[in-house]
Amino acid sequence: MACRNLEKAEATAEEIRRQTGVDPNQVMIVQLDTSDLELVRNCSRKIYATESKLDVLINNAGVCIGHVKLSKQDYEYTFAANHLGHFLLTHLLLDLLKKSRLSRIINVSSVFHRYLERTLEFSHRPEQESNMKYPGLVGYGISKLAQILHTNALSKRLDGQGIVANSMHQGCCLSEIWNSKKNEPAIKIKKLFGWIIDYIGRMQKEAAQTLVYMAADPPLETVSGQYFENLEISDRLSSFAKDSELEKKMWDVSMEMCGLTKKVE
Ligand SMILES: NC(=O)c1ccc[n+]([C@@H]2O[C@H](COP(=O)([O-])OP(=O)(O)OC[C@H]3O[C@@H](n4cnc5c(N)ncnc54)[C@H](OP(=O)(O)O)[C@@H]3O)[C@@H](O)[C@H]2O)c1
């Protein structure tokens, strides 16, 4: 488990050890803050130090903040935490993923990518952008779109190398993400529609089912480049998420922002 808050992570790890009865050393924690690319590199180094292969990488960390904030490397924070950190981590861990016979990359995206109304630059630096509309649900949607484009690009570039890449929407559920401080849009939605999300949405355990399925179901080990919802492949993607020009742009911009030059192919 790669987590930001070690105290919370240790409590969860303990719960997993207790419920599954596995050898305690099989549930290990490494610190990761996806918003800081230097810490992502540290995390990758630590994983290489203890692991000889990686079967499944689930890029799940997510925030939705409602104010302009910059990451450690001066990128828009939500984009950095939700997409760039995962982009870099995935890139750095590819050699470890290749050591597994068949491995899987899962990017946890969201249905919110569908609510973007126009194509957007991925390279926005808020301070340079007078009409910056990144924070809140727009910023969140951009980061979630980038995760789908990242998945699509990976699946093409890794074709035939024993690594599959898929993205997913877990279904709406009232998790901590709706409580982010200063996130006016999310808090407003929660106030207005929280009861509906609670009623027709999912419990957190239920929301995890699609992820578990994607990570563990044997027939899915050769399925790549797909988007999943409700335990099945879905075509409910926005036109942006199917745009190969935008996919290339996102790839190039992310490589540059992460300081990467090596090509994955
Ligand atoms: N809830 C929904 O309705 C919904 C719908 C669609 C998609 N999703 C996606 O599902 C994923 C999980 O979200 P959730 O609903 O389970 O919300 P959550 O309970 O708030 O979980 C988000 C997790 O991401 C971690 N995180 C946030 N920023 C991080 C950072 N910079 N570095 C490392 N970890 C970080 C949080 O760590 P801390 O514990 O340290 O805060 C937390 O464990 C997210 O990618 C979200 O976008 C959620």
The ligand as a Gaussian input file, in Angstrom:
#p B3LYP/6-31G(d) Opt

LIG

0 1
 N      -16.400000       8.755000      -4.117000
 C      -16.886000       8.874000      -5.347000
 O      -18.093000       9.154000      -5.538000
 C      -15.986000       8.617000      -6.528000
 C      -16.567000       8.485000      -7.792000
 C      -15.746000       8.217000      -8.881000
 C      -14.382000       8.091000      -8.719000
 N      -13.822000       8.249000      -7.494000
 C      -12.355000       8.106000      -7.394000
 O      -12.075000       7.052000      -6.496000
 C      -10.761000       7.237000      -5.935000
 C      -10.834000       7.027000      -4.441000
 O      -11.611000       8.066000      -3.886000
 P      -12.606000       7.840000      -2.661000
 O      -13.969000       8.117000      -3.120000
 O      -12.311000       6.540000      -1.996000
 O      -12.178000       9.079000      -1.745000
 P      -11.332000       9.143000      -0.405000
 O      -11.970000       8.314000       0.642000
 O      -11.130000      10.596000      -0.138000
 O       -9.978000       8.439000      -0.808000
 C       -8.993000       9.111000      -1.549000
 C       -7.669000       8.558000      -1.135000
 O       -6.659000       9.237000      -1.895000
 C       -5.628000       9.591000      -1.016000
 N       -4.904000      10.770000      -1.486000
 C       -5.411000      11.989000      -1.758000
 N       -4.427000      12.815000      -2.155000
 C       -3.281000      12.093000      -2.125000
 C       -1.942000      12.390000      -2.409000
 N       -1.544000      13.608000      -2.811000
 N       -1.021000      11.410000      -2.266000
 C       -1.395000      10.184000      -1.852000
 N       -2.644000       9.842000      -1.556000
 C       -3.585000      10.788000      -1.684000
 C       -6.309000       9.896000       0.294000
 O       -5.346000       9.839000       1.312000
 P       -5.602000      10.389000       2.799000
 O       -6.258000       9.260000       3.479000
 O       -4.236000      10.698000       3.270000
 O       -6.476000      11.597000       2.663000
 C       -7.362000       8.802000       0.340000
 O       -6.831000       7.621000       0.885000
 C      -10.339000       8.651000      -6.338000
 O       -9.410000       8.572000      -7.412000
 C      -11.626000       9.301000      -6.810000
 O      -11.393000      10.297000      -7.765000
 C      -14.598000       8.496000      -6.393000

